[in-house]
Amino acid sequence: MERIILLTLLAVTIGYLILARMAVKRIEHAHYLQRADLFRNLPIQNGDIVFLGDSITAGGCWDELFPGLGIKNRGINADDTRGVLARLDDILTGHPRALFILIGTNDLNPWNYHPETQIIANYEMILKRCQELSPETKVYIESVLPRSSRLARRVQQLNQMLEELAAKHERTFINLYPHFADEHGALRSEFNNDHLHLLSAGYAQWVQILTPYLEPYRNQ
């Protein structure tokens, strides 16, 4: 009888977790559509600098972090490589000067799992589309940031593949990972409070890394 009660409680708990995850997915999807629609109706202009990615990019106040550059933030919470590919044309048709891409961490989530080979295949389509629609745009590929230590090996493998992909397509690779990882391969504690998203210290570190790549655009 005790075993039956425990199994029943386990089944109920799992059921609640599934329902909770479904509710979160509905909210995420609605938010995604809202942001994508807004960005579609705020077209990129020739000469813009665009930051493209997921919630980590979306969380940055880039106009304030890089004053005077007029960076357009095109990060959307929960986005992945497929999502970026789907909304890429809206960005490229404006022929931005530069495109900084940080995407891939959400492809690693258990509920949105993609093997590294699929992530890279999606990324390759992103780069090919950049070349087709806006070959004059300077594209920067930023490495995926560390997360919890249990994901360290996957993140490191993915970043190695991204670096090779950048070299293949003659794009600039910016390796953020070693500047954010602790000795266990996890996101350094002073940079986050949830093993994923950045606190102000994390954005300050990111700004320091990106400054040499962005400063030349002040004179253009």
SULWOSUL-V659108 format. One record per helix or strand of 2 or more residues. SS is the DSSP state (alpha for helix, beta for strand). FROM is the first residue (numbers start at 1). LEN is the number of residues. If there is no record, write none. Layout:
ss->SS from->FROM len->LEN
ss->SS from->FROM len->LEN
//
This chain:
ss->alpha from->2 len->39
ss->beta from->49 len->5
ss->alpha from->55 len->4
ss->alpha from->62 len->4
ss->beta from->71 len->5
ss->alpha from->81 len->12
ss->beta from->98 len->5
ss->alpha from->105 len->4
ss->alpha from->110 len->3
ss->alpha from->116 len->18
ss->beta from->138 len->5
ss->alpha from->149 len->20
ss->beta from->172 len->3
ss->alpha from->177 len->4
ss->alpha from->189 len->3
ss->alpha from->200 len->20
//
